[in-house]
Amino acid sequence: MMANLLLFIHFRNKTLKKAVSDDEAYSCQTFCHLIIHRLLYS
């Protein structure tokens, strides 16, 4: 479910053609999500 959510967010951001600064923030957000996911399910 988490992977589907990340894919949805990724696709939505691509569709909206966000600015570079927003892409950087999105990358950080995705990284944080992956860390949280590992902490919760490891």
CHARMM-style PDB file with segment names, atoms N, HN, CA, C and O in Angstrom:
ATOM      1  N   MET     1       0.834  -1.203   0.000  1.00  0.00      PROA
ATOM      2  CA  MET     1       0.000   0.000   0.000  1.00  0.00      PROA
ATOM      3  C   MET     1       0.874   1.260   0.000  1.00  0.00      PROA
ATOM      4  O   MET     1       0.574   2.235  -0.690  1.00  0.00      PROA
ATOM      5  N   MET     2       1.950   1.225   0.779  1.00  0.00      PROA
ATOM      6  HN  MET     2       2.193   0.433   1.339  1.00  0.00      PROA
ATOM      7  CA  MET     2       2.851   2.365   0.843  1.00  0.00      PROA
ATOM      8  C   MET     2       3.488   2.635  -0.517  1.00  0.00      PROA
ATOM      9  O   MET     2       3.622   3.787  -0.931  1.00  0.00      PROA
ATOM     10  N   ALA     3       3.879   1.569  -1.208  1.00  0.00      PROA
ATOM     11  HN  ALA     3       3.770   0.633  -0.873  1.00  0.00      PROA
ATOM     12  CA  ALA     3       4.504   1.732  -2.520  1.00  0.00      PROA
ATOM     13  C   ALA     3       3.518   2.360  -3.502  1.00  0.00      PROA
ATOM     14  O   ALA     3       3.894   3.213  -4.306  1.00  0.00      PROA
ATOM     15  N   ASN     4       2.262   1.938  -3.433  1.00  0.00      PROA
ATOM     16  HN  ASN     4       1.957   1.245  -2.780  1.00  0.00      PROA
ATOM     17  CA  ASN     4       1.247   2.505  -4.323  1.00  0.00      PROA
ATOM     18  C   ASN     4       1.053   3.986  -4.052  1.00  0.00      PROA
ATOM     19  O   ASN     4       0.863   4.774  -4.979  1.00  0.00      PROA
ATOM     20  N   LEU     5       1.100   4.365  -2.773  1.00  0.00      PROA
ATOM     21  HN  LEU     5       1.253   3.725  -2.020  1.00  0.00      PROA
ATOM     22  CA  LEU     5       0.949   5.769  -2.404  1.00  0.00      PROA
ATOM     23  C   LEU     5       2.112   6.591  -2.947  1.00  0.00      PROA
ATOM     24  O   LEU     5       1.908   7.679  -3.485  1.00  0.00      PROA
ATOM     25  N   LEU     6       3.327   6.073  -2.809  1.00  0.00      PROA
ATOM     26  HN  LEU     6       3.493   5.189  -2.372  1.00  0.00      PROA
ATOM     27  CA  LEU     6       4.504   6.787  -3.313  1.00  0.00      PROA
ATOM     28  C   LEU     6       4.453   6.922  -4.832  1.00  0.00      PROA
ATOM     29  O   LEU     6       4.818   7.962  -5.380  1.00  0.00      PROA
ATOM     30  N   LEU     7       3.996   5.858  -5.516  1.00  0.00      PROA
ATOM     31  HN  LEU     7       3.699   5.013  -5.070  1.00  0.00      PROA
ATOM     32  CA  LEU     7       3.871   5.915  -6.964  1.00  0.00      PROA
ATOM     33  C   LEU     7       2.841   6.959  -7.374  1.00  0.00      PROA
ATOM     34  O   LEU     7       3.043   7.692  -8.342  1.00  0.00      PROA
ATOM     35  N   PHE     8       1.737   7.024  -6.636  1.00  0.00      PROA
ATOM     36  HN  PHE     8       1.573   6.429  -5.849  1.00  0.00      PROA
ATOM     37  CA  PHE     8       0.698   8.007  -6.928  1.00  0.00      PROA
ATOM     38  C   PHE     8       1.232   9.427  -6.776  1.00  0.00      PROA
ATOM     39  O   PHE     8       0.995  10.287  -7.624  1.00  0.00      PROA
ATOM     40  N   ILE     9       1.962   9.661  -5.673  1.00  0.00      PROA
ATOM     41  HN  ILE     9       2.154   8.962  -4.984  1.00  0.00      PROA
ATOM     42  CA  ILE     9       2.536  10.982  -5.426  1.00  0.00      PROA
ATOM     43  C   ILE     9       3.545  11.321  -6.516  1.00  0.00      PROA
ATOM     44  O   ILE     9       3.578  12.450  -7.006  1.00  0.00      PROA
ATOM     45  N   HSD    10       4.369  10.345  -6.897  1.00  0.00      PROA
ATOM     46  HN  HSD    10       4.343   9.427  -6.499  1.00  0.00      PROA
ATOM     47  CA  HSD    10       5.377  10.546  -7.927  1.00  0.00      PROA
ATOM     48  C   HSD    10       4.710  10.902  -9.252  1.00  0.00      PROA
ATOM     49  O   HSD    10       5.128  11.844  -9.925  1.00  0.00      PROA
ATOM     50  N   PHE    11       3.679  10.153  -9.626  1.00  0.00      PROA
ATOM     51  HN  PHE    11       3.340   9.388  -9.079  1.00  0.00      PROA
ATOM     52  CA  PHE    11       2.977  10.399 -10.880  1.00  0.00      PROA
ATOM     53  C   PHE    11       2.298  11.761 -10.868  1.00  0.00      PROA
ATOM     54  O   PHE    11       2.327  12.484 -11.864  1.00  0.00      PROA
ATOM     55  N   ARG    12       1.690  12.107  -9.744  1.00  0.00      PROA
ATOM     56  HN  ARG    12       1.667  11.519  -8.935  1.00  0.00      PROA
ATOM     57  CA  ARG    12       1.001  13.389  -9.633  1.00  0.00      PROA
ATOM     58  C   ARG    12       1.990  14.542  -9.770  1.00  0.00      PROA
ATOM     59  O   ARG    12       1.704  15.529 -10.449  1.00  0.00      PROA
ATOM     60  N   ASN    13       3.153  14.422  -9.129  1.00  0.00      PROA
ATOM     61  HN  ASN    13       3.385  13.621  -8.578  1.00  0.00      PROA
ATOM     62  CA  ASN    13       4.159  15.476  -9.206  1.00  0.00      PROA
ATOM     63  C   ASN    13       4.689  15.617 -10.626  1.00  0.00      PROA
ATOM     64  O   ASN    13       4.925  16.730 -11.097  1.00  0.00      PROA
ATOM     65  N   LYS    14       4.878  14.480 -11.315  1.00  0.00      PROA
ATOM     66  HN  LYS    14       4.687  13.577 -10.932  1.00  0.00      PROA
ATOM     67  CA  LYS    14       5.321  14.520 -12.701  1.00  0.00      PROA
ATOM     68  C   LYS    14       4.281  15.221 -13.567  1.00  0.00      PROA
ATOM     69  O   LYS    14       4.621  16.006 -14.453  1.00  0.00      PROA
ATOM     70  N   THR    15       3.014  14.928 -13.300  1.00  0.00      PROA
ATOM     71  HN  THR    15       2.738  14.291 -12.581  1.00  0.00      PROA
ATOM     72  CA  THR    15       1.938  15.499 -14.095  1.00  0.00      PROA
ATOM     73  C   THR    15       1.851  17.009 -13.912  1.00  0.00      PROA
ATOM     74  O   THR    15       1.603  17.744 -14.868  1.00  0.00      PROA
ATOM     75  N   LEU    16       2.057  17.462 -12.684  1.00  0.00      PROA
ATOM     76  HN  LEU    16       2.258  16.865 -11.908  1.00  0.00      PROA
ATOM     77  CA  LEU    16       1.966  18.890 -12.393  1.00  0.00      PROA
ATOM     78  C   LEU    16       3.223  19.647 -12.808  1.00  0.00      PROA
ATOM     79  O   LEU    16       3.244  20.878 -12.814  1.00  0.00      PROA
ATOM     80  N   LYS    17       4.286  18.888 -13.160  1.00  0.00      PROA
ATOM     81  HN  LYS    17       4.269  17.889 -13.155  1.00  0.00      PROA
ATOM     82  CA  LYS    17       5.548  19.502 -13.592  1.00  0.00      PROA
ATOM     83  C   LYS    17       6.043  20.533 -12.581  1.00  0.00      PROA
ATOM     84  O   LYS    17       6.193  21.715 -12.890  1.00  0.00      PROA
ATOM     85  N   LYS    18       6.291  20.048 -11.362  1.00  0.00      PROA
ATOM     86  HN  LYS    18       6.169  19.088 -11.111  1.00  0.00      PROA
ATOM     87  CA  LYS    18       6.736  20.940 -10.301  1.00  0.00      PROA
ATOM     88  C   LYS    18       8.131  21.512 -10.576  1.00  0.00      PROA
ATOM     89  O   LYS    18       8.895  20.987 -11.385  1.00  0.00      PROA
ATOM     90  N   ALA    19       8.426  22.597  -9.876  1.00  0.00      PROA
ATOM     91  HN  ALA    19       7.805  23.023  -9.218  1.00  0.00      PROA
ATOM     92  CA  ALA    19       9.720  23.255 -10.025  1.00  0.00      PROA
ATOM     93  C   ALA    19      10.831  22.414  -9.405  1.00  0.00      PROA
ATOM     94  O   ALA    19      10.554  21.465  -8.671  1.00  0.00      PROA
ATOM     95  N   VAL    20      12.080  22.754  -9.694  1.00  0.00      PROA
ATOM     96  HN  VAL    20      12.305  23.525 -10.290  1.00  0.00      PROA
ATOM     97  CA  VAL    20      13.216  21.981  -9.196  1.00  0.00      PROA
ATOM     98  C   VAL    20      13.235  21.951  -7.674  1.00  0.00      PROA
ATOM     99  O   VAL    20      13.497  20.911  -7.071  1.00  0.00      PROA
ATOM    100  N   SER    21      12.958  23.087  -7.062  1.00  0.00      PROA
ATOM    101  HN  SER    21      12.745  23.932  -7.552  1.00  0.00      PROA
ATOM    102  CA  SER    21      12.977  23.149  -5.598  1.00  0.00      PROA
ATOM    103  C   SER    21      11.926  22.210  -5.006  1.00  0.00      PROA
ATOM    104  O   SER    21      12.165  21.571  -3.981  1.00  0.00      PROA
ATOM    105  N   ASP    22      10.769  22.130  -5.652  1.00  0.00      PROA
ATOM    106  HN  ASP    22      10.576  22.649  -6.485  1.00  0.00      PROA
ATOM    107  CA  ASP    22       9.714  21.231  -5.184  1.00  0.00      PROA
ATOM    108  C   ASP    22      10.124  19.778  -5.399  1.00  0.00      PROA
ATOM    109  O   ASP    22       9.795  18.913  -4.587  1.00  0.00      PROA
ATOM    110  N   ASP    23      10.837  19.506  -6.484  1.00  0.00      PROA
ATOM    111  HN  ASP    23      11.105  20.208  -7.144  1.00  0.00      PROA
ATOM    112  CA  ASP    23      11.312  18.141  -6.743  1.00  0.00      PROA
ATOM    113  C   ASP    23      12.297  17.713  -5.661  1.00  0.00      PROA
ATOM    114  O   ASP    23      12.278  16.565  -5.218  1.00  0.00      PROA
ATOM    115  N   GLU    24      13.160  18.643  -5.235  1.00  0.00      PROA
ATOM    116  HN  GLU    24      13.174  19.576  -5.594  1.00  0.00      PROA
ATOM    117  CA  GLU    24      14.117  18.336  -4.178  1.00  0.00      PROA
ATOM    118  C   GLU    24      13.390  18.038  -2.875  1.00  0.00      PROA
ATOM    119  O   GLU    24      13.750  17.106  -2.156  1.00  0.00      PROA
ATOM    120  N   ALA    25      12.374  18.825  -2.575  1.00  0.00      PROA
ATOM    121  HN  ALA    25      12.082  19.582  -3.159  1.00  0.00      PROA
ATOM    122  CA  ALA    25      11.593  18.607  -1.360  1.00  0.00      PROA
ATOM    123  C   ALA    25      10.872  17.267  -1.454  1.00  0.00      PROA
ATOM    124  O   ALA    25      10.771  16.543  -0.463  1.00  0.00      PROA
ATOM    125  N   TYR    26      10.371  16.936  -2.640  1.00  0.00      PROA
ATOM    126  HN  TYR    26      10.452  17.524  -3.445  1.00  0.00      PROA
ATOM    127  CA  TYR    26       9.686  15.651  -2.840  1.00  0.00      PROA
ATOM    128  C   TYR    26      10.648  14.491  -2.641  1.00  0.00      PROA
ATOM    129  O   TYR    26      10.284  13.479  -2.042  1.00  0.00      PROA
ATOM    130  N   SER    27      11.872  14.628  -3.136  1.00  0.00      PROA
ATOM    131  HN  SER    27      12.168  15.450  -3.623  1.00  0.00      PROA
ATOM    132  CA  SER    27      12.864  13.563  -2.977  1.00  0.00      PROA
ATOM    133  C   SER    27      13.174  13.343  -1.497  1.00  0.00      PROA
ATOM    134  O   SER    27      13.298  12.204  -1.047  1.00  0.00      PROA
ATOM    135  N   CYS    28      13.296  14.420  -0.754  1.00  0.00      PROA
ATOM    136  HN  CYS    28      13.195  15.345  -1.120  1.00  0.00      PROA
ATOM    137  CA  CYS    28      13.560  14.313   0.683  1.00  0.00      PROA
ATOM    138  C   CYS    28      12.374  13.669   1.384  1.00  0.00      PROA
ATOM    139  O   CYS    28      12.541  12.837   2.276  1.00  0.00      PROA
ATOM    140  N   GLN    29      11.170  14.065   0.969  1.00  0.00      PROA
ATOM    141  HN  GLN    29      11.035  14.740   0.245  1.00  0.00      PROA
ATOM    142  CA  GLN    29       9.963  13.504   1.580  1.00  0.00      PROA
ATOM    143  C   GLN    29       9.879  12.011   1.324  1.00  0.00      PROA
ATOM    144  O   GLN    29       9.536  11.240   2.220  1.00  0.00      PROA
ATOM    145  N   THR    30      10.196  11.595   0.089  1.00  0.00      PROA
ATOM    146  HN  THR    30      10.475  12.220  -0.639  1.00  0.00      PROA
ATOM    147  CA  THR    30      10.164  10.179  -0.257  1.00  0.00      PROA
ATOM    148  C   THR    30      11.196   9.406   0.561  1.00  0.00      PROA
ATOM    149  O   THR    30      10.919   8.312   1.053  1.00  0.00      PROA
ATOM    150  N   PHE    31      12.384   9.985   0.700  1.00  0.00      PROA
ATOM    151  HN  PHE    31      12.609  10.873   0.301  1.00  0.00      PROA
ATOM    152  CA  PHE    31      13.441   9.345   1.475  1.00  0.00      PROA
ATOM    153  C   PHE    31      12.999   9.163   2.923  1.00  0.00      PROA
ATOM    154  O   PHE    31      13.213   8.106   3.517  1.00  0.00      PROA
ATOM    155  N   CYS    32      12.381  10.200   3.486  1.00  0.00      PROA
ATOM    156  HN  CYS    32      12.208  11.058   3.003  1.00  0.00      PROA
ATOM    157  CA  CYS    32      11.890  10.119   4.866  1.00  0.00      PROA
ATOM    158  C   CYS    32      10.814   9.051   4.986  1.00  0.00      PROA
ATOM    159  O   CYS    32      10.779   8.311   5.969  1.00  0.00      PROA
ATOM    160  N   HSD    33       9.936   8.967   3.991  1.00  0.00      PROA
ATOM    161  HN  HSD    33       9.965   9.568   3.192  1.00  0.00      PROA
ATOM    162  CA  HSD    33       8.886   7.957   4.007  1.00  0.00      PROA
ATOM    163  C   HSD    33       9.479   6.554   4.003  1.00  0.00      PROA
ATOM    164  O   HSD    33       9.001   5.669   4.712  1.00  0.00      PROA
ATOM    165  N   LEU    34      10.527   6.355   3.198  1.00  0.00      PROA
ATOM    166  HN  LEU    34      10.915   7.075   2.622  1.00  0.00      PROA
ATOM    167  CA  LEU    34      11.165   5.043   3.124  1.00  0.00      PROA
ATOM    168  C   LEU    34      11.806   4.674   4.458  1.00  0.00      PROA
ATOM    169  O   LEU    34      11.733   3.523   4.890  1.00  0.00      PROA
ATOM    170  N   ILE    35      12.434   5.651   5.110  1.00  0.00      PROA
ATOM    171  HN  ILE    35      12.493   6.585   4.759  1.00  0.00      PROA
ATOM    172  CA  ILE    35      13.055   5.397   6.414  1.00  0.00      PROA
ATOM    173  C   ILE    35      11.991   5.023   7.438  1.00  0.00      PROA
ATOM    174  O   ILE    35      12.151   4.056   8.183  1.00  0.00      PROA
ATOM    175  N   ILE    36      10.901   5.794   7.473  1.00  0.00      PROA
ATOM    176  HN  ILE    36      10.772   6.579   6.868  1.00  0.00      PROA
ATOM    177  CA  ILE    36       9.817   5.514   8.418  1.00  0.00      PROA
ATOM    178  C   ILE    36       9.234   4.135   8.151  1.00  0.00      PROA
ATOM    179  O   ILE    36       8.943   3.385   9.083  1.00  0.00      PROA
ATOM    180  N   HSD    37       9.064   3.803   6.872  1.00  0.00      PROA
ATOM    181  HN  HSD    37       9.301   4.412   6.115  1.00  0.00      PROA
ATOM    182  CA  HSD    37       8.523   2.498   6.494  1.00  0.00      PROA
ATOM    183  C   HSD    37       9.421   1.377   7.017  1.00  0.00      PROA
ATOM    184  O   HSD    37       8.929   0.379   7.542  1.00  0.00      PROA
ATOM    185  N   ARG    38      10.726   1.542   6.873  1.00  0.00      PROA
ATOM    186  HN  ARG    38      11.125   2.353   6.447  1.00  0.00      PROA
ATOM    187  CA  ARG    38      11.673   0.529   7.352  1.00  0.00      PROA
ATOM    188  C   ARG    38      11.634   0.408   8.869  1.00  0.00      PROA
ATOM    189  O   ARG    38      11.693  -0.694   9.414  1.00  0.00      PROA
ATOM    190  N   LEU    39      11.536   1.533   9.539  1.00  0.00      PROA
ATOM    191  HN  LEU    39      11.489   2.428   9.097  1.00  0.00      PROA
ATOM    192  CA  LEU    39      11.503   1.516  11.004  1.00  0.00      PROA
ATOM    193  C   LEU    39      10.236   0.833  11.510  1.00  0.00      PROA
ATOM    194  O   LEU    39      10.273   0.112  12.506  1.00  0.00      PROA
ATOM    195  N   LEU    40       9.125   1.057  10.830  1.00  0.00      PROA
ATOM    196  HN  LEU    40       9.095   1.643  10.021  1.00  0.00      PROA
ATOM    197  CA  LEU    40       7.855   0.492  11.280  1.00  0.00      PROA
ATOM    198  C   LEU    40       7.744  -0.997  10.981  1.00  0.00      PROA
ATOM    199  O   LEU    40       7.148  -1.745  11.756  1.00  0.00      PROA
ATOM    200  N   TYR    41       8.321  -1.431   9.850  1.00  0.00      PROA
ATOM    201  HN  TYR    41       8.805  -0.823   9.220  1.00  0.00      PROA
ATOM    202  CA  TYR    41       8.089  -2.809   9.408  1.00  0.00      PROA
ATOM    203  C   TYR    41       9.322  -3.698   9.438  1.00  0.00      PROA
ATOM    204  O   TYR    41       9.310  -4.797   8.883  1.00  0.00      PROA
ATOM    205  N   SER    42      10.390  -3.228  10.086  1.00  0.00      PROA
ATOM    206  HN  SER    42      10.400  -2.335  10.537  1.00  0.00      PROA
ATOM    207  CA  SER    42      11.595  -4.060  10.150  1.00  0.00      PROA
ATOM    208  C   SER    42      11.641  -4.865  11.446  1.00  0.00      PROA
ATOM    209  OT1 SER    42      12.586  -5.622  11.670  1.00  0.00      PROA
TER     210      SER     42
END
